[in-house]
Amino acid sequence: MLKIRSFLFPFIFLVSCHSGPKEESTGTINQSIRTTIFSPPVKTPAKWVLTSTTKPKPRIQKNKFSFYKEPFFYVSRFASLKKEPDSLLLPFESLPSKPLLASTLTRKIFPRIIKLGKPKKTKASLPLVEDLATCGLMQLSVDEGLPATSVAGSVQDKEGRLWIATEHGLCLYDGEYFYSWFKRNGISRDELRFIFKDSREHLWVGGSGVDEIIPSEGIVKHYSKLQGINHGITSVREDRSGKIIFGSLEGIEILDPATDSLTYYGPDQGLTKTFVNTLTVDNKGRLWLALNGGGVDIVDRANKKVYFLKDSNGLSNNDIRDIMQDKAGNIWMGGWNGGVDYYNPESGKFIMLKEKNGLCHRYIRCLTEDDKGFIWIGSLGGLDIYNPMNRKLWHAYGKTGIVKSDCRNVIMDSYNRMWISTGGGGLLLLDETKGSKDNFNTKWRYAKAGVNTTLEDADGNYWIGTAGLGLDVYKVKAGTLEHLHNEDWTDGWLNKLYDDSLGNLWMVTDYRLDKLQKSTGIITSWGTEAGLPNETIRSFLPIKKGQMFLGTSGGLDKFDTLSGMFSHLQSALDPCKNLVNAIAFAPNGHLWIATNAEGLFELDTSSMQLKHYGKNQGLNKTFIYSMIVDKAGKIWMGTGGDGLKILDPVNNSLIQLTSSSGLAEMTIVSLLERDGKVYAGTVKGLSVIEKAGDNFNIANYDKPQGFEANDFNQNAVMLSKDGKIWYGVGEALTIFDPGNEKKISGKTFITSVDVMEIELAADNKKLLATLKQTDTLWVPARDTFYFKSTMPADTGYFTSHGISWKSTEGSFNMPVGLTLPYHQDHLTFHFSSNFLTNTNRTSYRYILEGADHDWNVPTPQTYADYRNLAPGNYTFKVCSNNFDGTFTELSTFSFTILPPWWKTYLAYAIYALFFITLVIGYNKLRTRQLLTRQRELEQNVKERTFEIEKQKDQIEHQKQLVEEKQKEIVDSITYAKRIQYALLAHGELLQKNLKDLFILFQPKDIVSGDFYWATSVTSAQNPTGNNELFYLAVCDSTGHGVPGAFMSLLNISFLNEAINEKKIYSPDLILNYVRQRLIDNLSQDGARDGMDGILICFNQADKTITYAAANNAPLLYRNNSLIDLPYNKMPVGKGEKLEPFTLF
């Protein structure tokens, strides 16, 4: 037992010391994936049995198609124009022009500098998903946290955050919160009409005046008439030299930020006398001024000329509300009541796009170009998207559109997402970074119907099978949507469609199998009355030679289209007593059958051997709603409540993915494989699964990602020829194009830090560094102006409690070198990300180095709270992920908590100095005491040394006497050794009687009680016969050293006496005699002296050995093994037993 414990202890230690794998700070989250190894299933023979001996007679009926009056949808979003737009050739040099005169109005301006106040912080709700939009559209409005419903425009900063100008203030949106500023906390007015971001990341917002907001410095510079701007500002742009161009009520004003000088150009310098709605700077540095009723002025400062583009020389309308230049060099001009004109100054080509050509409205508000070169045209009536390359237009408006009215501004962010500002509808987002989605809702025509199945036939037409309202077909070439009437359908519930490429469309309903001849409309139907073995057909799989498999409520059936005969699969397992939801072929030709309650079956169609994967394979009572076989031959099963199961029939393993692994939901109703990814439709969204080593990357899609609904219909999925995935989702048909997916690598920000539940507020150091001595600063919180020299010192909580920092950095003005006293030990870190969309999927991981040992579990919480922090240096790190599980780069914040004064280095130095002084004082006192004692001891030593020397002489004399006596004793014992060794068996006698011998005799002392003795008896000396006997004794006498030696001499004497004098030749009798002699001579006083030993007699004549043994067992070496021989457990002498010795 002790040996077992000594083995187990190190094993247990090794197991307990293993810490397990750790997650990397920016890696993928460890997933909950369960893998099971199971025993192979048992094979059972199966066969196909005809269900009828006579050919069934199907029902034949002619049907007709009818057209829908209202349009259904566009398979391609873009359609051709109603008619070709008007165009003309207008060479740029032919435009009317006049000289640009030099401005005499250049002056210094002095903006009012305002300290930007603390914003109002509002938690952002998830964007509202537009139910009836044909593509994925989300809305941010007042209910989601936006300050107002009317939005003038938006811009994105370098951190990826969105700045939004509304009719009720300016706000910053980071996906988690809205941070809002109003007149009361920094900006000059609440009702904003424009927003612009320059190359320095400065924001320009305003209405009649303009504010320059510098977020990194926390200040606002306000420009108005009091600060030197004479005319109201309507728009802001930046030229290639970094100068700021203001569009104003009477021309333009150009601000040089380096010198704070402003130059005015108006009618006196050659411009048209009217105010500028907006402007743009083209690729040659020319200024294109969109005028209110005056057309377009083109200011060429390099050549000092002004060109004029009016309705008189080709412009559709003189009231231009927006103007821009695209990447191809075209100038786009949106007119109020005039549509859109675009003009190429190089080629002179001028094209006019109006309502008659297809625009949704003639009152244009904004123009924007996206990454594809499409032009987004916002108008009073909605939004159009125009492709100038092929002159096609997408009407993104109305009840099927994404913008219903008054589109004021459109921008494209760094991830190609489109943000649409509306008047009254808030801020809209079209996000196709996770693939584009087109949602087409059947409730426009039907009441509560869903899409069960879709099919793209050989002619490129799309067939749509509904849940209760029959069959539709969209004929792409004709552009018509038609509906098939069939009086035989009681509810028109279609489960599957199949095009046999012979002009026939096969339809599977709940109660029948139908074949539609597309050219004639004739339907041939097989029900139970026409030979269909079972009702409720849920799965369908065509095979070669005109045969098809049908998964029904009664099992698996096969239908031969040529003979019209049905067969049923029979087996001892009888797997198909249950509803068969899915059937599929594997690459090896095996057929896999997924049932509603009895797991999975595998049929080898060549040998007709059937395997059942059930309880022993981890599929006991598993409801399999959907199934596919991937290219590697693995079976993917979508279950009802058990998540996704992946069966590997080669390695007999089963992997299970659940909601803990990242799935959107545990019930999976459809599966499809595309480009190595598996698309799993669930009852709560779509999960896209991609294998990544031993883990799986899972991305989930639902309403925030553009789907109109998230309750996917069972097996209502199709992969079209162009790679798009068609889904029946709820009552909608959704077309999902994964090819448009773009990866968003967001950022994580630490936005603020609370100390003792009070938010750290940036001090004035960074702000004052940007001011001149003569500048004045208005502080909204105090409603007071200050000069730089008179700025009051900070006397707030942080200064009074010894909290300090060196400077601030970043967009959130986070303190650098934060130092806290020991009693300020409660910190709360606030953080957010800039994903902007899918914020319900954002999770954060963080660690406080110096306090935490590992990263926290990912959480949607946007703050981390730490209390009772010990003095020391700390670094807080945080990252986030959104949608696809990949974490962003780390955002860090370092700070120091100082120890209390009694734990500072100075205090420790004082403690050390005091201790050293104490030690030195004690050492001196103790030394004085020791010296006194030393003198006393020295005197005692002198007195006693004399006595010791005297005693030493006596001891040395006694030692000499002892050594002499010892020598005499040793000499005597050594002589006794000679006598003892003389009595031992000599080598000549042993060599004569024994062969191959050696003697190992190493007594502990000079003489020993151990001895070996031998003698021989010749035939003349042996009166019993002519045998020659040789005796060998190995014995251990009682006692050690000299006493033992005396006993050995006595024992040798008695052995010699018994053999040579008493003529006793049997070993047992010899030992009996010696024992008796010892008892008689030594044991009168009860002593038990004697010996243990072995006496062996070798008979040289007949080659036999006899022996007697007392308390010692002889060893016999034979055939490479040792054998213990028997012996008597009693000594040769007086003992507990006095029985005769045994002869062996």
TABELRA-V487408 format. One record per backbone hydrogen bond with DSSP energy under -0.5 kcal/mol. CO is the residue of the C=O (numbers start at 1). NH is the residue of the N-H. If there is no record, write none. Layout:
co: <CO | CO>
nh: <NH | NH>
This chain:
co: <1 | 2 | 3 | 4 | 5 | 6 | 7 | 8 | 9 | 10 | 11 | 12 | 13 | 15 | 17 | 24 | 26 | 31 | 32 | 33 | 34 | 36 | 36 | 42 | 44 | 45 | 47 | 49 | 56 | 59 | 61 | 64 | 66 | 73 | 75 | 79 | 86 | 88 | 88 | 91 | 92 | 96 | 98 | 99 | 104 | 105 | 105 | 107 | 111 | 112 | 112 | 113 | 114 | 114 | 115 | 120 | 120 | 122 | 128 | 128 | 129 | 130 | 134 | 136 | 137 | 138 | 139 | 139 | 140 | 141 | 141 | 141 | 142 | 144 | 149 | 149 | 149 | 150 | 153 | 155 | 157 | 161 | 161 | 162 | 163 | 164 | 164 | 165 | 165 | 166 | 166 | 169 | 170 | 171 | 172 | 173 | 174 | 176 | 177 | 178 | 178 | 179 | 180 | 181 | 182 | 182 | 183 | 185 | 190 | 190 | 194 | 196 | 198 | 202 | 203 | 204 | 205 | 206 | 206 | 208 | 209 | 210 | 211 | 211 | 212 | 212 | 213 | 213 | 214 | 214 | 214 | 218 | 219 | 220 | 220 | 221 | 221 | 222 | 223 | 224 | 224 | 225 | 227 | 228 | 232 | 235 | 237 | 239 | 243 | 244 | 244 | 245 | 245 | 246 | 246 | 247 | 247 | 248 | 248 | 251 | 252 | 253 | 253 | 254 | 255 | 255 | 256 | 256 | 256 | 260 | 261 | 262 | 263 | 265 | 266 | 266 | 267 | 269 | 272 | 275 | 275 | 278 | 280 | 280 | 282 | 286 | 286 | 287 | 287 | 288 | 288 | 289 | 289 | 290 | 290 | 291 | 291 | 295 | 296 | 297 | 297 | 298 | 298 | 299 | 299 | 300 | 300 | 304 | 305 | 306 | 307 | 308 | 308 | 309 | 310 | 310 | 311 | 318 | 318 | 318 | 318 | 319 | 319 | 322 | 324 | 326 | 329 | 330 | 330 | 331 | 332 | 333 | 333 | 334 | 334 | 335 | 335 | 335 | 335 | 339 | 340 | 341 | 342 | 343 | 343 | 344 | 345 | 348 | 349 | 350 | 351 | 351 | 352 | 352 | 353 | 354 | 354 | 354 | 355 | 357 | 362 | 362 | 362 | 362 | 363 | 366 | 368 | 370 | 373 | 374 | 374 | 375 | 375 | 376 | 376 | 377 | 378 | 378 | 379 | 379 | 380 | 382 | 383 | 384 | 385 | 386 | 386 | 387 | 387 | 391 | 392 | 393 | 393 | 394 | 394 | 395 | 396 | 397 | 398 | 400 | 403 | 403 | 406 | 406 | 409 | 411 | 413 | 417 | 417 | 418 | 418 | 419 | 419 | 420 | 421 | 421 | 422 | 422 | 426 | 426 | 427 | 428 | 429 | 429 | 430 | 430 | 432 | 433 | 436 | 437 | 437 | 438 | 438 | 439 | 440 | 441 | 442 | 442 | 446 | 450 | 450 | 453 | 455 | 455 | 457 | 461 | 461 | 462 | 463 | 463 | 464 | 464 | 465 | 465 | 466 | 466 | 470 | 471 | 472 | 473 | 473 | 474 | 474 | 475 | 475 | 480 | 481 | 482 | 483 | 483 | 484 | 485 | 486 | 488 | 492 | 492 | 492 | 493 | 496 | 498 | 498 | 503 | 504 | 504 | 505 | 506 | 507 | 507 | 508 | 508 | 509 | 510 | 512 | 513 | 514 | 515 | 515 | 516 | 516 | 517 | 517 | 517 | 521 | 522 | 523 | 523 | 524 | 525 | 525 | 526 | 527 | 527 | 528 | 535 | 536 | 536 | 539 | 541 | 543 | 544 | 546 | 547 | 548 | 549 | 550 | 550 | 551 | 551 | 552 | 552 | 555 | 555 | 556 | 557 | 558 | 559 | 559 | 560 | 560 | 564 | 565 | 566 | 566 | 567 | 568 | 570 | 574 | 575 | 579 | 579 | 582 | 584 | 586 | 590 | 591 | 592 | 593 | 593 | 594 | 594 | 595 | 599 | 600 | 601 | 602 | 602 | 603 | 603 | 604 | 604 | 608 | 609 | 610 | 611 | 611 | 612 | 613 | 614 | 614 | 615 | 616 | 619 | 622 | 622 | 623 | 623 | 626 | 628 | 630 | 634 | 634 | 635 | 635 | 636 | 637 | 637 | 638 | 638 | 639 | 639 | 643 | 644 | 645 | 645 | 646 | 647 | 647 | 648 | 648 | 652 | 653 | 654 | 655 | 656 | 657 | 658 | 658 | 658 | 659 | 660 | 666 | 666 | 666 | 667 | 667 | 669 | 670 | 672 | 674 | 677 | 677 | 678 | 678 | 679 | 679 | 680 | 681 | 681 | 682 | 682 | 685 | 686 | 687 | 687 | 688 | 689 | 690 | 692 | 695 | 696 | 697 | 699 | 701 | 702 | 702 | 703 | 710 | 710 | 711 | 713 | 715 | 716 | 718 | 718 | 720 | 724 | 724 | 725 | 725 | 726 | 727 | 727 | 728 | 728 | 729 | 730 | 731 | 732 | 732 | 733 | 734 | 734 | 735 | 735 | 736 | 736 | 737 | 737 | 738 | 743 | 744 | 747 | 749 | 749 | 752 | 753 | 754 | 754 | 755 | 758 | 764 | 765 | 766 | 767 | 768 | 772 | 775 | 776 | 777 | 777 | 778 | 778 | 779 | 779 | 779 | 784 | 786 | 787 | 788 | 796 | 797 | 798 | 799 | 804 | 807 | 809 | 810 | 814 | 816 | 816 | 818 | 819 | 820 | 821 | 823 | 825 | 825 | 826 | 827 | 828 | 829 | 830 | 830 | 832 | 835 | 838 | 839 | 841 | 843 | 844 | 845 | 846 | 847 | 847 | 848 | 848 | 849 | 852 | 859 | 862 | 864 | 866 | 872 | 874 | 875 | 876 | 877 | 878 | 879 | 880 | 881 | 882 | 883 | 885 | 886 | 891 | 893 | 894 | 895 | 896 | 896 | 897 | 900 | 901 | 904 | 905 | 906 | 907 | 908 | 909 | 910 | 911 | 912 | 913 | 914 | 915 | 916 | 917 | 918 | 919 | 920 | 921 | 922 | 923 | 924 | 925 | 926 | 927 | 928 | 929 | 930 | 931 | 932 | 933 | 934 | 935 | 936 | 937 | 938 | 939 | 940 | 941 | 942 | 943 | 944 | 945 | 946 | 947 | 948 | 949 | 950 | 951 | 952 | 953 | 954 | 955 | 956 | 957 | 958 | 959 | 960 | 961 | 962 | 963 | 964 | 965 | 966 | 967 | 968 | 969 | 970 | 971 | 972 | 973 | 974 | 975 | 976 | 977 | 978 | 979 | 980 | 980 | 986 | 987 | 988 | 989 | 990 | 999 | 1009 | 1011 | 1012 | 1013 | 1015 | 1016 | 1017 | 1018 | 1021 | 1022 | 1027 | 1028 | 1029 | 1030 | 1031 | 1032 | 1033 | 1034 | 1035 | 1036 | 1040 | 1040 | 1041 | 1042 | 1043 | 1044 | 1045 | 1046 | 1047 | 1048 | 1049 | 1050 | 1051 | 1052 | 1053 | 1054 | 1055 | 1056 | 1056 | 1057 | 1057 | 1058 | 1063 | 1066 | 1067 | 1068 | 1069 | 1070 | 1071 | 1072 | 1073 | 1074 | 1075 | 1076 | 1077 | 1078 | 1078 | 1079 | 1083 | 1089 | 1090 | 1091 | 1092 | 1093 | 1094 | 1094 | 1095 | 1096 | 1096 | 1097 | 1097 | 1098 | 1098 | 1099 | 1099 | 1104 | 1106 | 1107 | 1108 | 1109 | 1109 | 1110 | 1112 | 1114 | 1115 | 1116 | 1116 | 1118 | 1121 | 1123 | 1123 | 1128 | 1128 | 1131 | 1132 | 1142>
nh: <5 | 6 | 7 | 8 | 9 | 10 | 11 | 12 | 13 | 14 | 15 | 16 | 17 | 18 | 19 | 27 | 887 | 33 | 658 | 35 | 656 | 38 | 654 | 612 | 610 | 572 | 570 | 568 | 58 | 525 | 523 | 485 | 483 | 75 | 77 | 393 | 352 | 90 | 350 | 94 | 95 | 308 | 306 | 101 | 106 | 107 | 264 | 262 | 113 | 114 | 222 | 778 | 116 | 220 | 780 | 122 | 180 | 178 | 130 | 139 | 131 | 133 | 439 | 431 | 130 | 429 | 128 | 141 | 427 | 144 | 145 | 146 | 145 | 125 | 151 | 424 | 426 | 167 | 165 | 163 | 160 | 157 | 163 | 173 | 155 | 166 | 171 | 152 | 153 | 169 | 192 | 166 | 181 | 164 | 179 | 162 | 836 | 124 | 174 | 122 | 180 | 172 | 120 | 170 | 185 | 187 | 186 | 117 | 169 | 192 | 206 | 204 | 201 | 198 | 213 | 196 | 211 | 193 | 194 | 233 | 207 | 223 | 205 | 213 | 214 | 221 | 203 | 215 | 217 | 218 | 219 | 116 | 214 | 114 | 222 | 212 | 223 | 112 | 210 | 227 | 229 | 228 | 110 | 230 | 249 | 247 | 245 | 242 | 239 | 246 | 255 | 237 | 247 | 248 | 253 | 234 | 235 | 251 | 276 | 248 | 265 | 246 | 255 | 263 | 244 | 257 | 259 | 260 | 261 | 109 | 256 | 107 | 254 | 252 | 269 | 271 | 270 | 101 | 274 | 277 | 292 | 290 | 282 | 288 | 285 | 282 | 288 | 289 | 299 | 280 | 290 | 291 | 297 | 277 | 278 | 293 | 320 | 291 | 309 | 289 | 299 | 300 | 307 | 287 | 301 | 304 | 305 | 100 | 300 | 98 | 298 | 96 | 310 | 296 | 313 | 315 | 314 | 293 | 294 | 295 | 320 | 321 | 336 | 334 | 332 | 329 | 345 | 326 | 332 | 343 | 324 | 335 | 341 | 321 | 322 | 337 | 338 | 339 | 364 | 335 | 353 | 333 | 351 | 331 | 345 | 348 | 92 | 90 | 344 | 88 | 342 | 353 | 86 | 354 | 340 | 357 | 358 | 359 | 358 | 82 | 337 | 338 | 339 | 364 | 380 | 378 | 376 | 373 | 388 | 370 | 376 | 377 | 386 | 368 | 378 | 384 | 365 | 366 | 382 | 407 | 406 | 379 | 396 | 377 | 394 | 375 | 388 | 391 | 392 | 81 | 387 | 79 | 395 | 385 | 396 | 397 | 403 | 400 | 401 | 134 | 383 | 398 | 408 | 423 | 421 | 419 | 416 | 413 | 419 | 420 | 430 | 411 | 421 | 428 | 408 | 409 | 151 | 424 | 422 | 428 | 140 | 420 | 138 | 431 | 418 | 432 | 435 | 742 | 737 | 136 | 439 | 440 | 735 | 441 | 733 | 444 | 445 | 446 | 448 | 452 | 467 | 465 | 457 | 463 | 460 | 457 | 463 | 474 | 455 | 465 | 466 | 472 | 452 | 453 | 468 | 494 | 466 | 484 | 464 | 475 | 482 | 462 | 476 | 479 | 480 | 475 | 68 | 473 | 66 | 485 | 471 | 64 | 489 | 490 | 468 | 470 | 494 | 510 | 508 | 500 | 506 | 518 | 500 | 506 | 516 | 498 | 509 | 514 | 495 | 496 | 537 | 536 | 509 | 526 | 507 | 517 | 524 | 505 | 518 | 520 | 521 | 522 | 63 | 517 | 61 | 525 | 515 | 59 | 527 | 513 | 530 | 532 | 531 | 553 | 538 | 553 | 551 | 549 | 547 | 547 | 561 | 543 | 559 | 541 | 552 | 557 | 538 | 539 | 555 | 580 | 552 | 557 | 569 | 550 | 567 | 548 | 561 | 564 | 565 | 56 | 560 | 51 | 52 | 558 | 49 | 47 | 577 | 578 | 581 | 596 | 594 | 592 | 589 | 586 | 603 | 584 | 595 | 601 | 581 | 582 | 624 | 595 | 613 | 593 | 604 | 611 | 591 | 605 | 608 | 609 | 46 | 604 | 44 | 602 | 613 | 614 | 600 | 617 | 619 | 618 | 39 | 622 | 599 | 624 | 625 | 640 | 638 | 636 | 633 | 630 | 636 | 637 | 647 | 628 | 639 | 645 | 625 | 626 | 641 | 668 | 639 | 657 | 637 | 647 | 655 | 635 | 649 | 652 | 653 | 38 | 648 | 36 | 646 | 34 | 644 | 661 | 662 | 663 | 662 | 32 | 641 | 643 | 668 | 669 | 683 | 715 | 681 | 679 | 677 | 674 | 679 | 680 | 689 | 672 | 681 | 687 | 669 | 670 | 685 | 712 | 682 | 701 | 680 | 689 | 699 | 678 | 697 | 695 | 692 | 698 | 690 | 688 | 686 | 705 | 707 | 706 | 685 | 712 | 730 | 716 | 717 | 728 | 720 | 726 | 723 | 720 | 726 | 727 | 736 | 718 | 729 | 734 | 713 | 730 | 732 | 451 | 442 | 729 | 734 | 440 | 727 | 736 | 438 | 737 | 725 | 738 | 436 | 740 | 741 | 745 | 746 | 834 | 751 | 832 | 830 | 760 | 756 | 828 | 758 | 755 | 768 | 769 | 770 | 770 | 771 | 775 | 788 | 113 | 779 | 786 | 115 | 780 | 782 | 783 | 784 | 779 | 777 | 790 | 791 | 800 | 801 | 803 | 802 | 819 | 816 | 814 | 813 | 809 | 806 | 807 | 896 | 804 | 898 | 824 | 825 | 827 | 869 | 756 | 866 | 754 | 864 | 751 | 752 | 749 | 837 | 841 | 842 | 883 | 881 | 859 | 879 | 856 | 849 | 877 | 851 | 852 | 875 | 850 | 844 | 831 | 829 | 827 | 897 | 895 | 849 | 893 | 847 | 891 | 845 | 888 | 843 | 884 | 700 | 887 | 882 | 878 | 876 | 818 | 874 | 820 | 898 | 872 | 903 | 904 | 908 | 909 | 910 | 911 | 912 | 913 | 914 | 915 | 916 | 917 | 918 | 919 | 920 | 921 | 922 | 923 | 924 | 925 | 926 | 927 | 928 | 929 | 930 | 931 | 932 | 933 | 934 | 935 | 936 | 937 | 938 | 939 | 940 | 941 | 942 | 943 | 944 | 945 | 946 | 947 | 948 | 949 | 950 | 951 | 952 | 953 | 954 | 955 | 956 | 957 | 958 | 959 | 960 | 961 | 962 | 963 | 964 | 965 | 966 | 967 | 968 | 969 | 970 | 971 | 972 | 973 | 974 | 975 | 976 | 977 | 978 | 979 | 980 | 981 | 982 | 983 | 983 | 984 | 990 | 991 | 992 | 993 | 994 | 1001 | 1037 | 1035 | 985 | 1033 | 1031 | 1018 | 1029 | 1022 | 1023 | 1025 | 1029 | 1100 | 1017 | 1098 | 1015 | 1096 | 1013 | 1094 | 1011 | 1092 | 1043 | 1044 | 1045 | 1046 | 1047 | 1048 | 1049 | 1050 | 1051 | 1052 | 1053 | 1054 | 1055 | 1056 | 1057 | 1058 | 1059 | 1060 | 1061 | 1061 | 1062 | 1064 | 1065 | 1070 | 1071 | 1072 | 1073 | 1074 | 1075 | 1076 | 1077 | 1078 | 1079 | 1080 | 1081 | 1082 | 1083 | 1083 | 1086 | 1134 | 1038 | 1132 | 1036 | 1110 | 1034 | 1096 | 1108 | 1032 | 1098 | 1099 | 1106 | 1030 | 1100 | 1103 | 1104 | 1099 | 1097 | 1144 | 1095 | 1111 | 1128 | 1093 | 1114 | 1125 | 1117 | 1118 | 1123 | 1121 | 1118 | 1116 | 1125 | 1111 | 1130 | 1133 | 1091 | 1144>
